[in-house]
Amino acid sequence: MKNKILKSIPNIITSSRIITCILAAICFVMGNIPSAVVLYCYSAISDCLDGMLARKLNAYSELGRKLDAISDKIFIGAAIAPSIALGNYLMIVPLLLETCILAITACKQIHNVNPRTERIGKFKSCFLFPTVILGLIGSKIPVINLLMAPLFYVSTVLEIESIKTYAKQEHLEKDDIKGESLLKINDSLSESEQNKNESSLTKMKKQYMSLRNELAYYLSNNSIYCSDYCFDEVTMNKVRERKR
């Protein structure tokens, strides 16, 4: 029970980020800028915090991944929309680029490709979040835009690179993700189920070793040279030993 509660903490933080993003936009529109800035800063910091806790607690889940993606888009929308409404039209650029990333990931999922989070996407968020917060403040205090300019340039470059990276993702199929998850032993499984999984993996490993030995035997008996084929190094060593 305690383990389940701990593993739900990252999802709770992510869900709270969705709420605070909406509250921050409301506070800003109503003129309560200090409260809005605090809420926006919490939303930006919590984006790093929930990922760090998920890794530390081994609390990865499909729900958490989707919540994180949704909360990021809500944060961007809740911070950029008021900026544009107040006349900071420079924020149209990150809005269009984020829309492109969203459209690409949606198209990938339609074609049964589940885009994974890339490292460059995390770097992009680290620069984009403070950029949109400063851009929002800059719509009220124009001098802040001078501080935002370098962050705006870096985040724009990273957004463009993220678009290129996500557009190239073709190999990670949804079925592959499910297959990988089946190989992982879940903490909630009973001891008998864990032993059964381990037994299945051991059996698969023995079958693989047997097939590899048969391949080495066939290559050596038929005088096939190792350089003619691309096999793993262990198999090639077995072939060389048999040829001697």
LINHU-V818647 format. One record per helix or strand of 3 or more residues. SS is the DSSP state (a for helix, b for strand). FROM is the first residue (numbers start at 1). LEN is the number of residues. If there is no record, write none. Layout:
ss->SS from->FROM len->LEN
ss->SS from->FROM len->LEN
//
This chain:
ss->a from->2 len->6
ss->a from->9 len->21
ss->a from->33 len->25
ss->a from->62 len->24
ss->a from->89 len->22
ss->a from->119 len->20
ss->a from->144 len->25
ss->a from->174 len->10
ss->a from->191 len->31
ss->a from->226 len->3
ss->a from->233 len->11
//
